[in-house]
Amino acid sequence: MQGREPTLRIGIIDLGTNSVRFDVHQIEPGDGQTRLLHREKLMIRLGQGVFLSQKLDPEAIQRTLQAFISFRQTAKIFQTEKIIAFGTSALREASDADALLHLLRKKTSIEIRVISGEEEAQLIASGILSHLTTLKGHLGLVDIGGGSTEISICLKKKILHSASFPLGAARLQQVFLKKSPPLTKEKGQTNPILALRGHVKGILLARSIAEDWPQVPYLIGSSGTIRAIHRILKKMTHNEKINRRSLSRLIKSIKNMSPSELLLVPGMEAKRVDIILAGALLLEECMTALGAKDVLTTEFALRDGILDREIRALSKEKSTKKSKVNCKDFHFRGKKLGYDESHARHVEKLAGVIFERTQQLHGLDSSWKVYLLAAAILHDVGKSISPIDHERHSYYIVLNSDFLGMQKWESEFIAQLCLHHPTGNLTKIDLDFTKNRNHSHTFVRLLAILRVADALDRGNSGRVSILRIRIKNQAVTIKIDAKTSVDLELLRLEQKKSLFEEVFQRSLLIELP
């Protein structure tokens, strides 16, 4: 009798501008059902002053570090096997974000991926729509964060438009309102509230008109700011919805209040006193721009979209034999043949990071990652026979190895990656080993990534780590950190990056700290 498939516990960290959220979920075997084991939110105010200075505040950095140290301890208590951490607007904006990412990785071993505004909007929409059942006609989804606002227009569960705007409660407070009540402008200057409204209108209408967004009767609001506004209005109106007319009345009643007066408003959260007016003004402008009369609130948001994507990825892996392959088997084989373990493990790590952070570029299913990692581990194993033409020796070793749970075509696929990992152009003859066009398409993408990862550890020293990868229309920029000089790695990369640039139609650039 086979043993019961084990459950998987994953932690999800959403590092936002105002707050950081940490969830621990248990994913059940078989059906992929989840159980929430732990949830917490800390108001760390990472975006404090960042939208004026483009620099992270030292105190905010310390608050963030302490939060992550606490999360790491909690993850150990719950025996969490995987932590997925995402950063949003404040980290996209701050010029010194990489230093914080490096600090958190060094102190907690938690790797944070800074996602684009577009990806954030899509994940939020996925997280909300996957939990809604009765949807009719057009509706809008809105998430007001500290630094950005994500809006999606949907027809039932189909997303028609999805966008991220550089509008957030903390950002607008810092730039326009500044204090509570807002600072009065000099004679002849625009009132700060009117200036805020005009700024928001211009940004929202430009996008909605350009893309011909339909008007929607109501919005579903998913952020802490929107839920805070709802709690206040519910005390005032006893209404389960946020009505545009009642929201306007709330704005009129609080716009001239001091912080101490705001604290006395029924339902007010002390931690949101300084941004509640900016959030309410922003929400009203969103409703006006989209034609919505009401806003319904939901608890589902970005981290639920992340969880949904993780479950789908796990489901795909389980549906194929690929999930039976374990990288431990490749390391075991490499050790028996006397491979350079340090180099193999570092190239494996670099290749994995590049694969994950360029997924929007290569478009490959995550189940292909294991083939890339296998080749990263075994690409130099042929040196145990001879350093001359070692890639050919690596090819024959991998091709004729019997890996647990792997079919013959899979061994051939990995062996071919090992064979072609040094340099050189690929020809049609080189790809004749597979008659599957999809496999050929995948092969060249994985090979391009493998060559870059191998080049970044040219000195076999493990001194290079990847801080961030930026993908733009013309270039992919990899920002690296290194313990010593990386001249050798940069020289080798120049020799090996041509396939990457050819396949992805972008220049590959390296940025040093």
LINSULWO-V896864 format. One record per residue. RES is the residue in one small letter. PHI is phi in whole degrees, -180 to 180 (none if undefined). PSI is psi in whole degrees, 0 to 359 (999 if undefined). NEAR is the number of other ideal C-beta (glycine too) atoms within 10 Angstrom. Layout:
{{RES PHI PSI NEAR} {RES PHI PSI NEAR}}
//
This chain:
{{m none 133 3} {q -76 146 4} {g -71 158 5} {r -69 135 8} {e -63 133 10} {p -71 155 8} {t -77 163 12} {l -123 130 18} {r -111 124 19} {i -125 146 21} {g -106 141 22} {i -125 124 23} {i -115 125 22} {d -111 102 24} {l -94 99 25} {g -100 188 30} {t -75 319 29} {n -97 314 26} {s -127 163 19} {v -124 132 24} {r -116 142 19} {f -135 120 24} {d -118 147 21} {v -120 123 22} {h -117 146 22} {q -107 122 17} {i -98 120 20} {e -77 147 12} {p -68 156 13} {g 85 280 8} {d -89 351 8} {g 73 13 14} {q -65 148 10} {t -116 154 19} {r -132 125 11} {l -78 119 10} {l -97 331 16} {h -156 142 17} {r -148 132 13} {e -149 155 13} {k -137 133 16} {l -122 132 17} {m -86 91 17} {i -94 345 24} {r 53 52 24} {l -60 329 30} {g -84 12 27} {q -56 110 22} {g 75 357 15} {v -70 334 27} {f -83 355 22} {l -103 321 11} {s -103 344 13} {q 60 21 12} {k -125 144 13} {l -78 138 23} {d -73 134 17} {p -55 322 9} {e -69 322 12} {a -66 323 20} {i -62 316 19} {q -66 320 12} {r -62 320 18} {t -66 316 23} {l -61 315 16} {q -63 322 13} {a -63 316 24} {f -70 325 27} {i -63 319 14} {s -64 318 15} {f -63 319 24} {r -62 319 18} {q -66 318 10} {t -64 320 16} {a -61 322 22} {k -67 319 9} {i -60 319 10} {f -88 6 14} {q 54 47 10} {t -73 129 21} {e -90 340 13} {k -149 137 12} {i -121 126 21} {i -111 120 19} {a -123 132 23} {f -125 140 21} {g -113 150 25} {t -124 228 27} {s -56 312 30} {a -61 321 31} {l -76 332 26} {r -69 330 18} {e -90 322 20} {a -71 131 25} {s -71 338 11} {d -106 25 14} {a -62 324 22} {d -61 325 17} {a -64 320 15} {l -68 318 22} {l -60 318 23} {h -65 317 15} {l -61 314 15} {l -67 322 24} {r -66 319 17} {k -68 318 10} {k -85 333 13} {t -127 351 20} {s 63 20 10} {i -96 123 19} {e -92 125 15} {i -108 131 21} {r -105 123 16} {v -84 115 23} {i -93 154 21} {s -73 163 14} {g -62 323 20} {e -65 317 13} {e -66 322 20} {e -60 315 26} {a -61 318 26} {q -68 321 20} {l -68 321 24} {i -61 313 28} {a -61 317 24} {s -62 317 22} {g -64 324 23} {i -78 309 26} {l -64 329 22} {s -70 347 16} {h -113 5 12} {l -104 142 16} {t -113 308 5} {t -96 94 5} {l -121 132 14} {k -130 137 8} {g 62 204 11} {h -82 146 18} {l -151 162 23} {g -118 147 25} {l -113 133 26} {v -136 134 23} {d -130 111 27} {i -96 108 28} {g -96 191 32} {g -75 325 32} {g -115 339 27} {s -144 162 23} {t -125 129 31} {e -108 131 30} {i -130 135 26} {s -129 140 23} {i -107 126 23} {c -126 152 22} {l -114 104 14} {k 56 242 12} {k -100 8 13} {k -94 127 9} {i -84 118 15} {l -90 318 13} {h -142 144 16} {s -147 130 21} {a -151 154 18} {s -117 134 24} {f -119 143 19} {p -76 57 16} {l -131 126 24} {g -155 161 32} {a -62 315 32} {a -69 319 27} {r -60 311 26} {l -67 326 28} {q -64 315 24} {q -67 319 22} {v -83 321 15} {f -110 305 22} {l -82 321 22} {k 68 311 11} {k -139 174 12} {s -119 120 22} {p -69 166 17} {p -57 147 19} {l -63 135 10} {t -77 133 10} {k -81 162 12} {e -64 159 5} {k -56 132 5} {g 93 347 5} {q -92 157 9} {t -68 138 12} {n -58 135 12} {p -58 325 19} {i -68 318 17} {l -66 323 11} {a -64 319 17} {l -62 313 23} {r -60 316 19} {g -63 321 13} {h -63 314 16} {v -65 314 23} {k -55 312 13} {g -60 318 9} {i -71 314 16} {l -67 315 22} {l -69 325 14} {a -59 316 11} {r -74 315 14} {s -67 325 19} {i -74 318 10} {a -61 323 8} {e -102 4 11} {d 56 54 8} {w -68 136 21} {p -75 153 14} {q -73 148 12} {v -124 144 21} {p -72 332 14} {y -152 163 19} {l -118 155 26} {i -112 118 25} {g -100 133 26} {s -121 6 26} {s -105 165 27} {g -62 323 23} {t -62 316 26} {i -67 320 26} {r -66 326 17} {a -65 318 23} {i -63 319 26} {h -63 320 21} {r -62 320 15} {i -67 312 24} {l -66 327 22} {k -65 324 17} {k -66 327 12} {m -83 319 14} {t -115 346 15} {h 60 26 7} {n -98 139 12} {e -79 352 11} {k -116 160 17} {i -92 112 29} {n -93 141 15} {r -61 322 16} {r -67 318 10} {s -70 329 17} {l -65 320 21} {s -62 320 14} {r -65 321 13} {l -63 316 21} {i -60 316 17} {k -62 324 9} {s -78 335 12} {i -108 352 19} {k -65 337 15} {n -109 14 11} {m -85 147 18} {s -84 167 11} {p -55 319 12} {s -66 326 9} {e -72 321 14} {l -63 324 19} {l -61 336 12} {l -86 352 8} {v -68 126 17} {p -56 130 9} {g 88 357 13} {m -73 136 19} {e -91 129 16} {a -59 325 10} {k -74 352 14} {r -117 8 20} {v -54 317 20} {d -76 347 18} {i -123 2 26} {i -65 321 24} {l -67 314 25} {a -60 319 28} {g -65 319 25} {a -67 318 25} {l -62 317 22} {l -64 316 27} {l -63 319 27} {e -63 319 20} {e -67 325 21} {c -64 316 23} {m -62 317 24} {t -65 313 16} {a -62 326 20} {l -98 357 22} {g 77 17 17} {a -85 137 22} {k -93 333 14} {d -135 158 18} {v -128 127 24} {l -99 146 16} {t -103 154 19} {t -141 152 18} {e -85 346 10} {f -83 145 20} {a -161 212 24} {l -56 311 28} {r -65 335 21} {d -74 327 25} {g -67 322 26} {i -64 315 23} {l -62 317 23} {d -61 319 19} {r -67 322 17} {e -65 319 20} {i -65 318 18} {r -65 322 14} {a -65 318 14} {l -64 321 18} {s -63 319 12} {k -65 320 14} {e -64 320 16} {k -71 337 15} {s -80 355 10} {t -126 168 11} {k -75 352 10} {k -60 327 20} {s -67 345 14} {k -79 343 15} {v -82 132 22} {n -123 132 14} {c -62 338 16} {k -61 327 10} {d -64 321 18} {f -70 320 25} {h -66 322 18} {f -60 314 12} {r -66 319 19} {g -62 319 20} {k -64 320 11} {k -63 331 11} {l -97 3 16} {g 76 39 11} {y -73 166 24} {d -81 95 16} {e -63 318 12} {s -60 313 12} {h -65 316 21} {a -61 315 22} {r -68 325 18} {h -73 319 22} {v -65 323 26} {e -58 314 23} {k -65 314 17} {l -63 317 25} {a -63 319 26} {g -63 318 19} {v -65 315 20} {i -63 317 24} {f -59 312 22} {e -68 320 13} {r -86 354 19} {t -117 22 21} {q -61 324 15} {q -66 340 11} {l -88 309 18} {h -83 336 18} {g 67 20 10} {l -89 148 18} {d -65 145 13} {s -63 341 17} {s -68 344 17} {w -79 347 18} {k -60 325 21} {v -62 328 21} {y -69 320 22} {l -62 314 24} {l -65 322 23} {a -61 315 28} {a -67 324 30} {a -62 323 32} {i -73 321 27} {l -107 2 28} {h -62 331 31} {d -106 11 24} {v -63 337 26} {g -67 344 24} {k -65 341 18} {s -67 340 17} {i -95 310 16} {s -166 138 10} {p -71 343 10} {i -81 127 9} {d 52 40 12} {h -62 332 19} {e -64 329 18} {r -71 321 14} {h -65 320 21} {s -59 318 27} {y -57 310 24} {y -68 323 14} {i -63 311 20} {v -67 317 27} {l -60 323 17} {n -100 10 9} {s -88 146 18} {d -103 94 9} {f -90 137 19} {l -60 127 10} {g 78 12 12} {m -114 135 20} {q -83 167 13} {k -61 319 9} {w -64 330 12} {e -70 319 17} {s -62 319 17} {e -62 318 16} {f -60 312 24} {i -68 319 30} {a -60 321 22} {q -67 324 21} {l -61 318 26} {c -64 319 29} {l -63 321 22} {h -101 9 23} {h -69 335 25} {p -65 281 15} {t -156 186 13} {g 107 151 13} {n -79 149 9} {l -94 140 16} {t -114 171 8} {k -61 326 7} {i -64 322 7} {d -61 331 16} {l -96 6 17} {d -68 347 9} {f -64 338 16} {t -127 133 15} {k -93 0 8} {n -89 116 11} {r -63 324 9} {n -65 322 8} {h -67 322 16} {s -64 316 17} {h -59 316 14} {t -68 318 20} {f -56 311 22} {v -67 329 17} {r -71 317 22} {l -67 321 24} {l -64 320 23} {a -60 318 24} {i -68 317 28} {l -60 316 28} {r -62 319 26} {v -66 315 23} {a -62 317 28} {d -64 320 24} {a -63 324 25} {l -73 354 28} {d -125 42 26} {r -59 325 19} {g -84 5 16} {n 52 37 14} {s -113 347 16} {g 66 26 15} {r -90 350 17} {v -101 132 23} {s -129 152 17} {i -96 124 18} {l -90 316 18} {r -160 149 19} {i -125 122 19} {r -108 131 14} {i -114 119 15} {k -126 177 10} {n -61 325 6} {q -104 341 8} {a -153 155 13} {v -113 121 21} {t -111 122 15} {i -104 115 22} {k -92 125 16} {i -119 159 20} {d -120 145 19} {a -145 146 15} {k -76 327 10} {t -139 193 9} {s -60 142 10} {v -120 26 21} {d -57 320 10} {l -64 317 14} {e -65 318 21} {l -66 322 17} {l -65 317 11} {r -67 324 20} {l -64 321 20} {e -59 328 12} {q -81 337 12} {k -113 358 22} {k -89 354 20} {s -60 321 15} {l -66 318 22} {f -58 313 25} {e -68 326 14} {e -72 316 13} {v -68 316 17} {f -99 1 18} {q 55 41 9} {r -146 149 17} {s -71 146 13} {l -106 119 19} {l -119 149 14} {i -113 132 18} {e -117 130 13} {l -97 154 10} {p -59 999 10}}
//
